[in-house]
Amino acid sequence: MTEQRQKLDRQTLGLDQGLPLEVTGNDPQSLQQGIQMLMDIEAIKQLKHAYFRCIDTANLEELGTLFHQDVLVHFVGGTYEWTVNGRKDYLANIQYAFNKASVGHHNGHQPEIRLLSETEAVGVWYLADNMWLLNHNAKTYGTALYWDRYVKEDGRWLIRETRYERLYEINETGHEPKLSSHYLAVHGTELPG
């Protein structure tokens, strides 16, 4: 996949767009608009943090509430490329990734969020993750850049598009962690068969 990689710059990630984060006057309306922008950015941060929490705890019910019904998902890893259209298909596909024989650890850091309008925004997140597939004695870990598009509907921000591309990915086999706690063993999805 190395030859097919795009340059991950401000333009590709959508950060060259957006409203300036500033208050243009001292009047109450200008101050209120500035506060609203900050509240929207915070709401988007909380949305993405909930996403990471929900995938690592296999909380598919809540995870579904974070996405627009027509969400576009496109993830490019070192050994895979995954594209899904629609919340229903995303949830149907992701449910088996966070199963009783897996351990997930995903952290999103350093958000760069730009509001495009009162109801649209883009955001970039730096991902650091670990994923163990215990039934395959395998571990994948690395970093990626997520870039998302958000929409605000009925007063709530939702993920409309989410993409990531790995900066690096390491895949190891023969790695069997000695777990003293394993949340997904109890709450993860049951694997078929």
Sequence and secondary structure as in RCSB ss.txt:
>XXXX:A:sequence
MTEQRQKLDRQTLGLDQGLPLEVTGNDPQSLQQGIQMLMDIEAIKQLKHAYFRCIDTANLEELGTLFHQDVLVHF
VGGTYEWTVNGRKDYLANIQYAFNKASVGHHNGHQPEIRLLSETEAVGVWYLADNMWLLNHNAKTYGTALYWDRY
VKEDGRWLIRETRYERLYEINETGHEPKLSSHYLAVHGTELPG
>XXXX:A:secstr
 GGG    SHHHHTTT         SSHHHHHHHHHHHHHHHHHHHHHHHHHHHHHTT HHHHHTTEEEEEEEEE
E SS EEEEESHHHHHHHHTTTSBTTEEEEEEEEEEEEEESSSSEEEEEEEEEEEEEEGGGTEEEEEEEEEEEEE
EEETTEEEEEEEEEEEEEEEEEES     S  HHHHHSB    
